[in-house]
Amino acid sequence: MAAAPAQAAPQGAVDVGPTIGWSSNDAGTGCSYSMTVQVNSSGMVSFYERKNAKTKPIFLGRAAADGGLAAVTWWPKRTGKRQLYAVQNGERSKVTRITVTRGIGSGGWCFAGPR
């Protein structure tokens, strides 16, 4: 009897980077960041942001998995502690926690300001 195929799902947490600021875990409002997640299958992956587990998630975008990865660009709009995650076929990735502060700069020179 052949084994059933594994459920398509994100493998690990969403990676955000590179972040430049007062802490390696800070992002700045208005700055752009690449969000990537490893996946074990092809198909669409959705990315979300939320304040905490009790708040409604904000849809950030969808991307097709390619070469074991899916990626979207994130422009933080809200300051404070944020949680980021990805979903593929109903399976959620681990949560990445990040602090968003006021972004300083514009264009290619944008970084997270002090907390």
C-alpha positions in Angstrom: 0.0 0.0 0.0 1.4 3.4 -1.0 1.7 6.1 1.6 -0.7 9.0 1.3 0.8 12.3 0.1 1.8 14.7 2.8 -0.6 17.6 3.4 0.7 20.8 1.7 1.7 23.1 4.5 4.1 25.9 5.4 7.3 24.6 7.0 8.5 26.8 9.8 7.9 30.5 10.4 7.6 33.5 8.0 11.0 35.2 7.4 10.9 39.0 7.2 14.0 40.7 6.0 16.2 42.3 5.9 15.1 44.6 8.8 17.2 47.6 9.6 16.6 49.6 12.7 17.3 49.8 16.4 16.6 46.0 16.8 17.0 43.1 14.4 13.3 42.4 15.1 12.0 45.8 14.2 10.3 47.0 11.0 9.3 50.5 10.0 5.9 51.8 8.8 6.0 52.6 5.1 9.2 50.6 4.5 9.0 47.5 2.3 10.0 44.0 3.4 10.2 40.6 1.7 8.1 38.0 3.6 9.0 34.4 2.7 8.0 31.0 4.0 9.2 27.5 3.1 6.5 25.2 1.8 6.4 21.5 1.0 4.1 21.7 -2.0 3.2 23.8 -5.0 0.1 26.0 -4.8 -1.0 29.3 -3.5 0.1 30.6 -0.1 -1.6 33.5 1.8 0.2 35.9 4.2 -1.5 37.6 7.2 -0.7 40.1 9.9 -2.4 40.5 13.2 -1.9 42.3 16.5 -2.4 39.1 18.6 -4.3 35.8 18.5 -7.5 37.4 19.5 -7.6 40.0 16.8 -8.9 39.6 13.2 -6.1 38.9 10.8 -5.3 41.4 8.0 -4.7 39.8 4.6 -1.4 40.9 3.1 -1.2 39.0 -0.2 -1.0 35.7 -2.0 1.9 34.1 -3.9 2.4 30.8 -5.7 5.0 28.5 -4.2 8.1 28.3 -6.3 11.1 26.1 -5.5 9.9 25.4 -2.0 9.3 29.1 -1.2 6.5 31.6 -1.4 7.1 35.3 -1.0 5.2 38.6 -0.9 6.2 42.2 -0.2 4.9 43.7 3.1 4.6 47.5 3.8 3.8 47.8 7.6 1.0 50.4 8.2 0.5 50.0 12.0 3.0 50.5 14.8 3.3 48.1 17.7 3.8 44.4 18.2 2.6 42.4 15.2 2.3 38.7 14.4 2.9 37.4 10.9 2.1 34.0 9.4 1.3 32.2 6.2 -1.4 29.7 5.3 -1.4 27.0 2.6 -4.3 24.6 2.1 -5.7 25.6 5.5 -2.4 24.8 7.3 -0.8 27.8 9.2 2.9 28.4 9.6 4.5 29.2 12.9 4.0 32.8 14.0 6.7 35.4 13.5 6.6 38.2 16.1 8.0 41.6 15.1 7.7 45.2 16.5 6.8 47.9 14.0 8.0 51.5 14.8 7.8 54.6 12.7 9.7 54.3 9.5 12.4 56.8 8.8 13.5 57.7 5.2 12.1 57.0 1.8 12.8 55.0 -1.4 15.6 52.6 -0.9 16.7 54.2 2.4 14.0 53.3 4.9 14.5 51.9 8.4 12.7 51.4 11.7 13.0 54.3 14.1 13.5 53.9 17.9 10.9 52.3 20.0 
